[in-house]
Amino acid sequence: MPDPANLVWGLIFGSVGLGFFVYGKSQKMFLPILSGMALMVFPYFVTDIAVMILVGVALAALPFFIRF
């Protein structure tokens, strides 16, 4: 049984990822789409809470710092 914190953080990052994905698709921007897909998928592979939060915050901040 997964830890409830993993489920909650996975839900949060998955929701943010879905938002990035929809935004990137509507604006035809590649980086938000890629970041959104990564945010939706990576919680399945990361079990440590601290690593999950660090990677999730980095992926969520990526489209704000890199624009093309």
N, C-alpha and C positions, 0 to 999 in steps of 0.2 A: 504494500500500500504506500503510495507516494506521500511525502510530507505535505501537509496543507499549505505551508508557505510556498513550496514549489508550484502547487496548483494556482495559488493566487498570483504569484509573480508571472507565471506562464500566461495566465489570463490577461493580466495587465499588458505585458509585452505583445501578446498576440493581438489584442485590441488596438494598440498603437500601431502595430504592423499592418493591420487591416486598413487603418486610416491612411497610413502612408501609401499603401498599395492603391487604394481608390483615388487618392489625390494624384499620385503619379500617373495613373492611367488616364484620368480626366485632363491633366495638363500635358500629357505625352512627354513626361520626363522619366529618364531611365533610372537615375539614382534613387529616387523615392520608391520606385517599384522594386528595385533590387533590395533596398534596405527593408522595405515592408515584408518581402518574402522571407528574408533572413530573420526578421523579428518574429514572424509567425512560426518558423521551423526550429530555430535553435533551442527553445525550451525543452524540446523532446530529447535533446542530446546532452544537456548540461544538468547535473544533479546538485551541484554545490550552489547554495544560495548566493554567496558573495560573488562567485564567478558569474552567475546568471545576471545579477544586478549590474556588475561592471560591463559585461558584454552587451547587455540590453541598453544601458545608457549610452554606450559608445555607438551602437548601431542606430539609436534614435537620434543622436546628435550629428551623425555623419552627414545627412542632407543639408544641415544648416551651415556646415563649415566648408563643404565641397560643393561647388555649383558649376555645372556645365551643361 
